[in-house]
Amino acid sequence: MLSTPRCRRGFHGCLLRGGTGNRRAGALIAALLGNRSLRRALRKAAERFRCVAVDEVTEEDLLSPRDTGLHARSVRASLGQVDAFVSHSWGDDGTCKMAALRDWASEFEAAHGRRPTVWLDKGSIDQTSVAADLAGLPLYLLGCRSLLVLVGNTYGSRLWCVMEVFAWLQMGGRREDIQIVRLGSRCSLADD
C-alpha cells in the first residue's frame, strides 16, 4: 500500500504534523494509490466506477467470492451517484447477507421511492483485472452516498472490512451515512 518511499514519507509526515481530516485523507489516498497522481487516480476511478442495481444481485452472488457473472450485470456510474458501498465479509453466510440486502433495499425504496444501486466488490470490480480497480477503492468509497456494513461474526476480524470503514471516516465520510446491519450469530460460516 505504501509502495514508494515518497508515499511513505508523505503519509508519515502528515500524521506527524497532525494534519486535519482532509490533509490526512489526501495522504491516505496517495498511500493507497501508490505512485499515481491524484488527478490520474480520479480520472481512472471515474472511468472504472460501476454499480449494480440491488435487483441484479442474487443469493448465489453472495455465497462465495468466485465469479458468478455479476460484473456483467453492473453498469458504469458517476462518482457520487451510487446509493451505497456494501462492505461485507466473505466469511459470513451469503444467504443471510442477501436477506439483509433485500431488507435494506426495501427500506430504501420506501424512503426514496426507487430501488437502490450499490457498489459491491464482486460486481463493481472487474474480476479479470482486480489490481486495476483496487487502486481506486478509496475513491469508489467516496463515490457512494452511504456505507452499508453487513456485519456477521467474521466481519470485525477481517482487516479489509475494517479498512473500508476506517477509510470512509478518514476521507470525510459522515458517520450518519454509515448503515450497519447485523446479520446475527446464526449467519456465520466461521466458528466463534
Disulfide bonds with the S-S distance in Angstrom:
Cys96-Cys187 1.98
